[in-house]
Each structure stands twice: as C-alpha cells, then as structure tokens.
Amino acid sequence: MSNQSKFNKRRAAGLLVAMGVVYGDIGTSPLYVMKAIVTGQGGLQAIDEHFMFGAVSLVFWTMTLLTTIKYVLIALNADNHGEGGIFSLFALVRHRARWLVIPAMIGGAALLADGALTPAVTVTTAIEGLRDVPAYVQLFGTSQRTIILITLGIITLLFMLQRFGTNTIGKLFGPIMLGWFTFLGISGLVNLSQDWTILRALNPYYAWLLLISPANKMGILILGSVFLATTGAEALYSDLGHVGKTNIRLSWPYVKLCLLLSYFGQAAWILGPGQEFQGAVNPFFAMLPANLTMAAVVFATLAAIIASQSLISGSFTLVSEAIRLKLFPRLLTTYPGKAVGQMYLPVINWGLWGVTSILVIFFQTSERMEAAYGLAITLTMLMTTTLIYAFMRQKRVPVLGAGLLTGFFAMIELIFLIASAAKFWHGGYVAVGLALVIFVVMVVWYRGEQIVKQHNQPLSLRQYQDQLAKLRDDQTVDKFQTNVVFLTSRMNGDQVERKVLYSILDKWPKRADVYWFVNVTITDEPYTAEYTVDTLATDYLVTVKLYLGFRVRQDINRYLRTIVRDLMATGRLASQRQTYSVTPGRDVGDFRFVIIEEKLENGSQLSRLDRLVIETKLAIKKYATTPAKWFGLEFSEVTVETVPILFNGIPALPITEKKCTGAD
C-alpha cells in the first residue's frame, strides 16, 4: 500500500471517529428544535409561510455564525497542545489576569449542568417517537408513563456501562453517526424536493423580518428555541483533543449540510398542501413515511445514546481538568479500557445519573425539558468568548481587532442568553440551579486554596539541615523508615511548608536515611511528565518537583521509582542495600509516605467569611477521595498526620495561675 493510500485510510478513519465523538449533541438537535419553535408559536396549525421562512433562516444563520465561524474557524485555533474546551483555554491564559478564573468557573459549571440535561432531553425525545408507530400504540397506548419508564431504563443502562469503558461500542459510534447524518440528509431532501422555495430562507432578511414581525407571538424570545440548534458547538470544541482540528473542519461541512437538509425538509413538510394537524406533532417523525417511523425511532435512540455518551465522557474530562487546576475537590478516578485519556469518575457518573433521572421524572415530557435546555450552555459560550479575547491578546492580536471580533459574538450570545432567560420559570431554573451549585463548589475550593496559601509561612531546609543530619545519626531515636517522603502542596527551591519540618522535628521525630520532599506542579500543557531534583549538596535531603500535565495521572510512587534509579545511576544518591528482600540484589530501601492533612482550629484568626469558606471546603472534602488514593499510594506505607489548617494563626490564650491557700 502506498503512503498516499495509508494517509487516505488514516484520514477516513479520523473523519469517522470525529462523526462518533464530536457531533452527538448537535447531531440530535433536529429531533426537537423545530418542534420547540412551532410549539412556542402555538402549534403547527398556527404556522404560516412567513413564519416558517424566518424560523429556518434563524436556524441557518445561528449555525453559521456561532458553530461554523466562532467554533470551527476561530475557537479551534485556541488549542492547548491539541486539547480544547473551556478549562484547556483557561490553562492557556490564566497567567494574564487572576479574574479570568471567574468566567472559567462559570462556563465549566454551566457545561457540567448541561451534561445532565442532554441525556434527559435527547433520549426522551427519541422514545416519544414511538407514539407515531401504530404497533406500539396498540400494545402500550399513548401513556407518557411508559415512555418515561423506557427512557429511565436506557439512561440507567448507559450509566452502568461507563465503568467498563467504551472501547468496543465506541468503534461503532462513527459508522452509526455517519448513517444517522445521512438519514437526516436524505429524509430532509425528500421533503425539500416537494417545495424548493423554502431555500429562500438562506437570505438573512427573512430572519430579521420574523424578529420584528407582530405575527411572531414570541418576539425575540423565539431565539431561545432557535439556539437549541447550536447547543453542541461547545462540545465540539471540548472534544478537540480526541479527534484533532483538521478532522473536525473536514467533517463539519457534511454534518452541517445534513442538519440543514433536515431542518429545511421539516419546514417544507409543514408548509406542504393538505396538512391537517391535531394535537402535539413532532415534524421530524411526522414527515417520514409510516413504514419508516419505527426504524427512525431506533436510529434516533442510538444517536441520542451516543450524544449522551459524549456528554458523559466530556463531563469526566471537564471535572478531571478542574481538579488538576485546583478548582474542584479530588475525586476517585479510574482508567477503564485502552483508549488514551479515557477515564471514569464514579461520583460524577452516579451524580449525573441521579440528576438526569430526576429531570426525566420531574419534567415528564421532552417539551417541558426543552424549556430548561439551552440556558446553561449560552452562559458557557459567553464565557468562552471572554477567554478567547484573552487568548487573542496573548497572541498579540490588536485590541481593536480582538475586541470587535469577540464583541460581535458576545453581543449575539448575550441576545440568546436574554431570550433563553425567558425560560427561567418554565424550567430554566433547574439548569441555573445545577450550574450554581457546581459554581459554588468551585468558588469555595479555589478561595480555600488562596486563603491557606496567604497564611502559609515556608521554612528553609538549609536552615534546619544540621538538625536533620543530627537526627539522622541519632541512634537513641527509633528509625522511622529508610526513606521518608513528604508530599507538600507548596515548595519553592529549598523552601517547604512549616508543617513539614514540624512533623519531622517536633511532632514525632522521624529518623530516616533520606528525607524526600515532593511537590506536584500542574502545567498548562496536557501531557507533560518532567521533574527537577536538588539534593542540597547532601546525600540525605532530596527535593523533587514533578511537572505533570493537567491530563496526566499523579502516580507519585511510580514516578519516584524512576527518579530514585536515576539518582543512584548518576551517583547523587547512595545505594541502599537490603539484607532482607524477595528481590535479589535489591539496592533501593523501603519508603514511607507522610501525608499531612489540615484541620480548622477553633482559635484560628480568620474573618467570618474566610472561616465559612474553609469550613465549607473541609465539609466538601469529606466526599472527596483520600490523598493516598489520588497519588496512587494505596499499596504503599502511608502515615497520615493532622495539623491546624492555619499553622501560625492560633494565638495563645491568656490564663493566670491561681495561688493556692490553706482553705483550698
């Protein structure tokens, strides 16, 4: 096979993967966008030609301006060493200004809330298509309760499968979604061919005319429903690292064409002659021949499952990045399957399942769920635009150019946000509430880190070098371990946290041959794995700074093995021959890791607000994973100690000695 043939084969495979990974969310939009638009107008019977032309024109230009231009052409350039998404973008620009953490947290919280809404909306909408299947109606009737039970069953199964990874079924996602988009395109084209005049809606004049027309019962609020056509754009950017920008840009034209054909086809069917509408009708299913409805429901359900899978996997990645950027508590993370970067967070998985299931039961119908859908994602898009402006300025784009471009998109998104805000009391409060809870957790975690950092008073290891050398040789003190490793959250050169030296010298004198001080720094690049080491001109003090990417597992024990062997190989660390060992010729001694946990002391001098933040942070921390599990130390010797969270902030209390008298 020639090199060109191999390249073409790899490119085709890449495009197929992009189909299955990137477009799940936006690819299921035709199931509910047109239905939401016509429902807001008063039903299909209230639709006329002018309204339909304007609605389709709004959908077309929304997809073109936001999805195609902003995300596919502009946002994909803001990649962090091949990674995308709001936290990857924040990692790129966070050093420009401290306040940029605020839009990052707002956008991340809103996107995570969307991860619970998407499965509820898409799967319910797909299953509701069964009402158009005569055989189903004969067996089960038209009761919504049956629809809900089927939806809950599918959603539960989907979340149960997450712990096993998606390697096997993931290979089917691409072909299924390619078939789905082709089905959308062909079914839309068949109906569009009955009335080509609907293509006049490509003219933006019809979109403007509808917005100012008194016949439009919703006015500008119709944009809240139109926006649903582009909700998957943010997910498209977030999945950049899985498929690459080239594959997204090459596959998007076909995806967009198929989506537009479906929207235009639904519009042509609605305006078709002799149509009579009774009750609620979903144009997507209604425009299909009766003998294809069951197949369409199955196809739509598969597409909805894939869309949900993409959002669930995206939520895992989003939370993982937030954890490593110290914006979220550490949660137990496992890595099922063989796919690079694939992860599973049990707390997030079952939390999403619980929220999604409650949403299905609470809202009952997809029509009511659509009222909650879209509001959260408009916030994420607006926050992404803010960070893109910072990125463009970082790339030395002139202020005027960066401001005009991002200002244009911000204005559009702000209009969509206002329109979507009208949904607040119709269900949007659920999305806002979810996002707010997540945002509060992020704020508490971030601010808590800042408070502790402000009160931290580091000490120099060189200043206590003599004491450590004396302790090392003091035979009157029982030996604690050959190598004792302290994991420190803050270390600069030979400066370590006071609590570390207090643990060695004061709290419980720890005699060891070698004292290790290890600090992990999260880099702005996703897959960095580097370290620096300094022995301070000794053979018993070692400071190690690990530089790990925000998508790299923090298996401290395994990294330390490599570092120890490197130091021994270069003669910077003496060999530690072991008399007793199952490993012949073992020259590395035993290790014990010391983890110092911080507790809030009643007497600490904090403001009421800061104290509330710290108390809340510690309460949240109870549900996080232990440091030992997070750093991969489950099978290592670990000692956990506790110190006051503000080690130097507890003043002594005055007390007077009572003089004893004979009467006493």
Buried (B, 14 or more C-beta within 10 A) or exposed (E): EEEEEEEEEEEEEBBBBBBBBBBBBBBBBBBBBBBBBBBBBEBBEBBEEBBBBBBBBBBBBBBBBBBBBBBBEBBBEBBBBBBBBBBBBBBBBBEEEEEBBBBBBBBBBBBBBBBBBBBBBBBBBBBBBBBBBEEBEEEBEEEEEBBBBBBBEBBEEBBEBBEEBBEEBBEEBBEBBBBBBEBBBEBBBBBBEBBEEBBEBBBBEBBBBBBEEEEBEBBBBBBBBBBBBBBBBBBBBBBBBBBBBEBBBBBBEBBBBBBBBBBBBBBBBBBEEEBEBEEBBBBBBBBBEEEEBBEBBEBBBBBBBBBBBBBBBBBBBBBBBBBBBBBBBBBBBEEBBEBEBBBBBBBBBBBBBEBBBEBBEEBBBBBBBBBBBBBBBBBBBBBBBBBBBBBBBBEEBEEEEBBEBBEBBBEBBBBBBBBBBBBBEEBBBBBBEBBBEBBBBBBBBBBBBEBBEEBBEBBEBBEBBEEBEEBBEEEEEEEBBBBBBBBBBEBEEBBBBBBBBBBBBEBEBBBBBBBBBBBBEBBBBBBBBEBEBBBBEBBBBBBBBBBBBBBBBBBBBEBBEEBBEEBBEEEBBBEBEBEEEEEEEBBBBBBBBBBBEBEBBEEBEBEEEBBEBBBBBBEBBEEBBBBBBBBBBEEBEBBEEEBBBBBEBEEEEEEEEEEEEEEE
